[in-house]
Amino acid sequence: MSPEKYGLKHGPEHDPEQHGAEPSFTMRNLGAIKAASAIMGVLIIVLTAVLVATVISRLSDKAAPPEAAALTLPAGAELRAASAADNGYVLVVDTPSGQEIWRVSPSGERLQVISVTQK
């Protein structure tokens, strides 16, 4: 990378110090500019690796739910409705004592039971 390539002239007849002129901003700070560009290049590579690692870890956290889960309803109960979500299932169950809403984990464990009764 010669200075002529970028329109810069060198040699004793073009030396700013010999003519009393101050060197240009670019020439005065060329070392800092090179260091900053090297640091930014390293940061781009490192942050790209962090981004890829984050995407991979988030995709691997979404494990598939089990293929089958066993759930036993009490005697006399009927399943009226079911809904699936990422964090489990919501079931509407009719029991002899009234209607219940069950929150169930993906493995089939009952997390919460809400009893619905009429006054």
N, C-alpha and C positions, 0 to 999 in steps of 0.2 A: 504494500500500500504506500505508494509514493505520494508526497505532497502535491506533485504536479497533477496527479489524477483528479484531485479535488480543487484544482485551480489555485493551489497555494504555491508560492514561489520560494525558493530557498537559495542560499548562496550569500556571499558577502555583500553583493549589491542590493539584496532584498532583506537583509537582517534589520529588523526594526530598531534594535538596540544601537546599531551603528548610526542610524539616521535620526536618533532621538525620539522616535515614535514608540509608543507602548504596544506590546503584542496584543493581538485580538483576544476577545473573551474566550473563544474556542481554544486557541493555542495556550492561553494561561491555565485553563481548567481541563485540559485534555486528559490528564491522569484521573481526575475526579469523574469525568464523564465515562471513561472506560471502566472504572471501578463500579459506578452506579449501574451501567449496563450489564456487567458480569453478575452483580448481586441480583438484579431483576431477572436475569435469565435463570439463575439458580432457584429463585422464589417461584417462578412459573413452573419449573419442573417439580419442585417439592409440593406445591399446592395442587398441581394436577394429580400427583400420586395420592395425596390426602383425599381429594375428591373421589377418585376411583375406589379407594379403600372404604370410604363412607358409603358409597352406593352399594358396594359388594356386601358390606356388613348389614345394611338395612334390608337388602333383598334376602339375605340368609336368615334374618330374624323372622321372616314370614314363613314359618314352617307350615306345611300342609296339615290340616286337621286329620285326626284319625279316620280311617276308612269306615269304621263302624263303632258306635257307642251304644251300650246297653242301658236302657232306662226302664224301670219297673213302675207302672202306675198302681196306685192303691186299688183295692177291690171296689168295684162299682164305678170307677172313674173312667171318663172318656176324653180322648184328646180331641179338642175342637179346632185348634189352629196352631201352626208352628211357623216360626220365622228364624232364619239363620243370619248371623253377623260374624265379623272377624273374631269377636271375643266370646262367642258361644251361641246359644239358642234362646229364644223366648217361646214358651209353650202356654197355650190357654187350655186348661183342663177343667172339665165339669166333674165335680165330685158330689156325692149324696148331700154334703153339707153346704154346697154352693160352688161358685166358680172360683178358680185359682189361676194366677199367672205365675209361671215358674221361669226363673232365669237359670239356665243350665250352662255349665262350662263345656268347651269342645270335647272333653273326655267323658261327659255324661254326669258329672257331679252337680247336684242342685245347689246353687249359690244363694238363691233367694226365693221365697214363696210369698206371694201377695194374695190374700184372701179377699174376694169381692162378694159382699153381702148386700142385701136390700134392707132398708128400714121399714 
